[in-house]
Amino acid sequence: MPTDLTRLRVSGFRSLREVELRPGAICVLVDTEGTATRDFVHLFELLRALAEGQLQRHLRDAGISPAAPGGESIRLRLGLRTDDYGVELRRTGTDTWRVCWELADLLVGLSALLVDPDLDAPREESSLAELAPREPSRDPPAGTSTDDLERWYVGNVLESVLWEMRCFLRGVRVEGRAPQGVGTLVLLQAPDADPPPAAIWDTVQRVREAARHAQVLLCTASESLAEAFDPREVFRVTTHDGSSRLELPDAALMPR
């Protein structure tokens, strides 16, 4: 089962004002109110737009504010296996958002500040599509000198990681709101709070089948459906005053 997305930290995005999720191959979110479910859908659509270089178009088409009420900044941090990507969006006008900070932090010891708030003007789009527009070559260009080879290698490592980030985010599938098929992460929704046993069985089988090819994030309002999964896969959501928080699985059940 794929487990590419290892960490997701969200600050200031709608009800996800301060949330950290460490998903495995299957992650079940029990959300009886549906607030966090709705906002995770919007979040992954926003992330996919960032990877496509279509942030501004997405914000116009979505027609909703991405920020928590009164918020001026949204910060997102993703871990893809061993590498991290972070981005901050800041409100620069009444309905205008720009990328004001962007970082790639790699296991190999390379950290690249792609948008430095102290030096760079806010950008309309992320650097992902610009710096990794296509799959990078594994071989240096013909004629690369020995002196330039190390510089090429460092740039190639960064470009390769950014390309993997783009591929992952572009492969996210939201059930009913994106092209179906094999992707990298599939977000499924089960809004029925009291499904019959046959529906529970069908949903579990659908999740297990999807997890053969992609990570699965199942958002459900049903405790009985959640009980059909391994307790280590289940996170519970509580929402108070419009702010959603995740209750981690019982630490005693987590692998050491």
C-alpha positions as CSV (number, residue, x, y, z in Angstrom):
1,M,0.0,0.0,0.0
2,P,1.4,3.4,-0.9
3,T,2.2,5.8,2.0
4,D,3.7,8.7,0.1
5,L,2.1,11.5,2.2
6,T,3.6,11.2,5.7
7,R,2.8,14.6,7.2
8,L,0.2,17.3,6.6
9,R,0.3,20.4,8.8
10,V,-2.4,23.1,8.2
11,S,-2.7,26.6,9.8
12,G,-5.3,29.2,9.1
13,F,-7.3,27.3,6.5
14,R,-11.1,27.7,7.1
15,S,-11.9,25.4,10.1
16,L,-8.5,23.7,9.9
17,R,-6.9,26.5,12.0
18,E,-4.2,24.4,13.6
19,V,-4.2,20.7,12.4
20,E,-1.5,18.1,11.9
21,L,-2.3,14.8,10.3
22,R,0.2,11.9,9.9
23,P,-1.7,9.5,7.6
24,G,-0.9,5.9,6.8
25,A,-2.0,3.9,3.8
26,I,-5.6,4.3,5.1
27,C,-6.7,7.2,7.2
28,V,-10.3,7.3,8.6
29,L,-11.5,10.7,9.8
30,V,-14.7,10.4,11.9
31,D,-16.4,13.8,11.4
32,T,-19.9,13.8,12.7
33,E,-20.5,17.5,11.8
34,G,-18.9,17.3,8.3
35,T,-17.1,20.7,8.8
36,A,-13.6,19.3,8.6
37,T,-14.6,16.9,5.7
38,R,-15.8,19.9,3.7
39,D,-12.6,21.8,4.4
40,F,-10.3,18.9,3.6
41,V,-12.0,18.6,0.2
42,H,-11.3,22.3,-0.4
43,L,-7.8,22.0,1.0
44,F,-6.7,19.2,-1.4
45,E,-8.3,21.1,-4.3
46,L,-6.2,24.1,-3.4
47,L,-3.1,22.0,-3.1
48,R,-3.7,20.5,-6.6
49,A,-4.2,24.0,-8.0
50,L,-0.8,25.1,-6.5
51,A,0.9,22.2,-8.2
52,E,-0.7,23.0,-11.5
53,G,0.2,26.7,-11.4
54,Q,-3.5,27.6,-11.3
55,L,-3.9,29.1,-7.8
56,Q,-5.5,32.4,-8.9
57,R,-7.9,30.6,-11.3
58,H,-8.9,28.2,-8.6
59,L,-9.6,30.9,-6.0
60,R,-11.7,32.8,-8.6
61,D,-13.7,29.6,-9.6
62,A,-14.1,28.4,-6.0
63,G,-15.8,31.6,-4.9
64,I,-15.0,31.1,-1.3
65,S,-12.5,32.5,1.1
66,P,-9.8,29.9,1.9
67,A,-8.9,31.5,5.3
68,A,-10.3,31.0,8.7
69,P,-12.6,33.8,9.7
70,G,-10.6,37.0,10.2
71,G,-7.4,35.2,9.0
72,E,-4.8,36.9,6.9
73,S,-2.4,34.0,6.4
74,I,-2.6,30.3,5.5
75,R,0.5,28.1,6.0
76,L,0.7,24.5,4.7
77,R,3.5,22.0,5.3
78,L,3.6,18.6,3.6
79,G,5.9,15.7,4.1
80,L,6.3,13.4,1.1
81,R,8.2,10.4,2.4
82,T,11.4,12.0,3.8
83,D,11.2,15.5,2.1
84,D,9.1,18.5,3.2
85,Y,7.4,21.2,1.2
86,G,6.0,24.3,2.8
87,V,4.0,27.3,1.4
88,E,2.3,30.3,3.0
89,L,-0.4,32.3,1.3
90,R,-1.1,35.8,2.6
91,R,-4.0,38.1,1.9
92,T,-2.8,41.2,0.0
93,G,-6.2,42.7,-0.8
94,T,-9.9,42.2,-0.1
95,D,-10.1,39.0,-2.1
96,T,-6.5,38.7,-3.2
97,W,-4.1,36.0,-2.1
98,R,-0.4,35.6,-2.9
99,V,2.4,33.2,-2.2
100,C,4.7,35.0,0.3
101,W,6.8,32.1,1.6
102,E,7.8,28.8,0.0
103,L,10.3,26.2,1.1
104,A,11.7,22.8,0.1
105,D,13.5,21.0,2.9
106,L,15.1,17.7,1.7
107,L,16.5,14.7,3.6
108,V,19.8,15.0,1.8
109,G,20.5,18.2,3.7
110,L,19.5,20.6,1.0
111,S,17.0,23.4,2.1
112,A,15.9,25.8,-0.5
113,L,13.9,29.0,0.3
114,L,12.0,29.3,-3.0
115,V,10.2,32.5,-1.9
116,D,11.9,34.5,0.7
117,P,9.5,37.0,2.3
118,D,12.5,39.3,3.2
119,L,13.8,39.4,-0.4
120,D,11.1,38.4,-2.8
121,A,7.8,40.1,-3.7
122,P,4.7,38.0,-3.2
123,R,4.0,35.7,-6.2
124,E,0.6,34.9,-7.8
125,E,1.6,31.2,-8.2
126,S,3.8,28.7,-6.4
127,S,7.3,27.8,-7.7
128,L,6.4,24.2,-8.3
129,A,5.1,24.5,-11.8
130,E,7.9,26.9,-12.8
131,L,10.9,25.1,-11.3
132,A,9.6,21.5,-12.1
133,P,7.6,21.9,-15.3
134,R,8.5,18.4,-16.5
135,E,10.3,15.3,-15.3
136,P,13.9,16.2,-14.9
137,S,16.6,14.3,-16.8
138,R,18.8,12.0,-14.9
139,D,21.9,12.8,-16.9
140,P,23.6,16.2,-17.1
141,P,23.5,18.1,-20.4
142,A,26.2,17.2,-22.9
143,G,29.3,19.3,-22.4
144,T,28.7,20.1,-18.7
145,S,32.1,20.9,-17.3
146,T,33.5,19.3,-14.2
147,D,33.3,22.6,-12.4
148,D,29.6,22.9,-13.3
149,L,28.7,19.2,-12.5
150,E,28.2,19.7,-8.8
151,R,26.0,22.7,-9.4
152,W,23.9,20.7,-11.9
153,Y,23.6,17.8,-9.4
154,V,22.3,20.0,-6.6
155,G,19.8,21.6,-8.9
156,N,18.7,18.3,-10.3
157,V,18.1,16.9,-6.8
158,L,15.9,19.9,-5.9
159,E,14.0,19.7,-9.2
160,S,13.4,16.0,-8.9
161,V,11.9,16.4,-5.4
162,L,9.7,19.3,-6.6
163,W,8.6,17.2,-9.6
164,E,7.6,14.4,-7.2
165,M,5.6,16.8,-5.1
166,R,3.8,18.1,-8.2
167,C,3.0,14.6,-9.3
168,F,1.7,13.6,-5.9
169,L,-0.6,16.7,-5.6
170,R,-1.8,16.5,-9.2
171,G,-2.7,12.9,-8.6
172,V,-5.0,13.6,-5.7
173,R,-8.6,12.4,-6.4
174,V,-11.6,13.8,-4.5
175,E,-14.6,11.5,-5.0
176,G,-17.2,13.1,-7.2
177,R,-15.1,16.3,-7.8
178,A,-12.2,15.1,-9.8
179,P,-11.4,12.7,-12.7
180,Q,-11.5,9.2,-11.4
181,G,-8.9,6.5,-11.8
182,V,-5.7,5.5,-10.2
183,G,-4.2,8.5,-8.3
184,T,-1.8,9.1,-5.5
185,L,-4.3,9.9,-2.7
186,V,-8.1,9.3,-2.9
187,L,-10.4,11.2,-0.6
188,L,-13.7,9.3,-0.1
189,Q,-16.8,10.6,1.7
190,A,-19.3,8.5,3.6
191,P,-21.8,11.1,5.1
192,D,-24.4,8.7,6.4
193,A,-24.2,8.6,10.2
194,D,-26.0,5.3,10.5
195,P,-25.4,3.1,7.4
196,P,-26.8,-0.4,7.2
197,P,-24.4,-3.3,7.6
198,A,-24.3,-4.0,3.9
199,A,-23.3,-0.4,3.2
200,I,-20.5,-0.6,5.8
201,W,-19.2,-3.8,4.2
202,D,-19.3,-2.2,0.7
203,T,-17.5,0.9,1.9
204,V,-14.7,-1.1,3.6
205,Q,-14.2,-3.2,0.5
206,R,-14.1,-0.1,-1.7
207,V,-11.5,1.5,0.6
208,R,-9.3,-1.7,0.7
209,E,-9.4,-1.9,-3.1
210,A,-8.5,1.7,-3.6
211,A,-5.7,1.4,-1.0
212,R,-4.0,-1.2,-3.3
213,H,-3.0,1.7,-5.6
214,A,-3.2,4.9,-3.6
215,Q,-3.4,6.4,-0.1
216,V,-7.0,6.7,1.1
217,L,-8.5,9.4,3.3
218,L,-12.0,8.3,4.2
219,C,-14.2,11.0,5.9
220,T,-17.2,9.5,7.6
221,A,-19.9,10.6,10.0
222,S,-20.4,7.0,11.2
223,E,-18.8,5.5,14.3
224,S,-20.0,2.1,13.2
225,L,-18.1,2.4,9.9
226,A,-15.0,3.6,11.7
227,E,-15.1,0.5,14.0
228,A,-14.7,-1.7,10.9
229,F,-11.1,-0.4,10.5
230,D,-8.0,-0.9,12.5
231,P,-8.1,1.6,15.5
232,R,-4.6,2.8,14.4
233,E,-6.2,4.1,11.2
234,V,-8.9,6.1,12.9
235,F,-8.8,9.9,13.8
236,R,-11.8,11.6,15.4
237,V,-12.6,15.2,14.6
238,T,-14.2,17.7,17.1
239,T,-15.3,21.1,16.0
240,H,-16.0,23.9,18.4
241,D,-16.6,27.5,17.6
242,G,-15.9,26.8,13.9
243,S,-12.4,25.3,14.7
244,S,-11.8,21.6,13.9
245,R,-9.3,19.5,15.8
246,L,-8.1,15.9,15.4
247,E,-8.0,13.4,18.2
248,L,-5.0,11.1,17.5
249,P,-5.4,7.3,17.7
250,D,-4.7,5.7,21.1
251,A,-1.0,5.9,21.6
252,A,-1.0,2.5,23.2
253,L,-2.2,1.0,19.9
254,M,0.4,2.7,17.7
255,P,3.4,0.7,16.6
256,R,6.7,1.4,18.5
